[in-house]
């Protein structure tokens, strides 16, 4: 009989571009100010990639992981890239990354779940590992949000940044480690609150779609805020109940970094104090699929994560998509 396999994280990597856009940058081009941005969002600065595409961000994160954890690209079985800013419709960004890193034996695909992309990718990658058929699966969250942000819209321009982060999943027979459980949801009736309508089969690119500004991101921030708080908090709480966890059991809540006020509300609902919440929104803003693995990588590298730590990962994004995962950290 095949033994039950858990997927555990055996490597992490990240990349953010060098160019920093601080809040003062937006004061110069929009009717906004540093104080509003910091108090309403928690963001102080974000990064922007000037030349290159999402596959370049993802490749840099993958290479960082492989270098730090001594991984041979030819040993990778699969690459999942979670993104809403693929280099192009096709081929998939995962194919471009596969080629750029020399993962000659890997297959892979892109996954579109916006800010929940990493959680959906983690669950998908874990299922490949748990099948017993794949031994090394890389899950990358990568977005070049600057490619679809309207820098004349103060409601959205200040929120997003570019970045990528990768994790490597491998099997373990130790059921106490790795991904334990996830609750993931979608609700397409949320499609009118956060979207980019142009460029796809519904509105193929024309001069008209460009004139109507359909190739940039639109968000009804207030509406998304309300459902994001409830969605993330409810699902995290449900996951804790299901797994008999209370706040004291949890080493960290690792929330999607969209707004510090949403993060605080989620933590409060779970009864988790601020010191147990991973936060880096101040430095990077909302990097969409990259926020959660960026947090994991930075906290791990800062020595703040130890093997056996119980984590709740939670996200909410366009779709709507949302969910929470219960992960036991497995890197020394
Ligand atoms: O990651 C995917 C999921 N996304 C989210 O979770 C984001 C959810 N939404 C949010 O984080 C917040 O709604 C925002 C940060 C986008 C906006 O914050 P808010 O507190 O909901 O502000 P608001 O949209 O209610 O706007 C309040 C005021 C408005 O002015 P009036 O109508 O009261 O005069 C806005 O025009 O703030 C104004 N405003 C700004 N003022 C200065 C909006 N953006 C700005 C800005 N600078 N950048």
Boltz pocket constraint, residues with backbone or C-beta under 6 A from the ligand:
constraints:
  - pocket:
      binder: B
      contacts: [[A, 31], [A, 32], [A, 33], [A, 36], [A, 37], [A, 40], [A, 41], [A, 115], [A, 154], [A, 155], [A, 158], [A, 220], [A, 221], [A, 222], [A, 223], [A, 224], [A, 225], [A, 228], [A, 257], [A, 258], [A, 259], [A, 262], [A, 286], [A, 316], [A, 317], [A, 318]]
      max_distance: 6.0
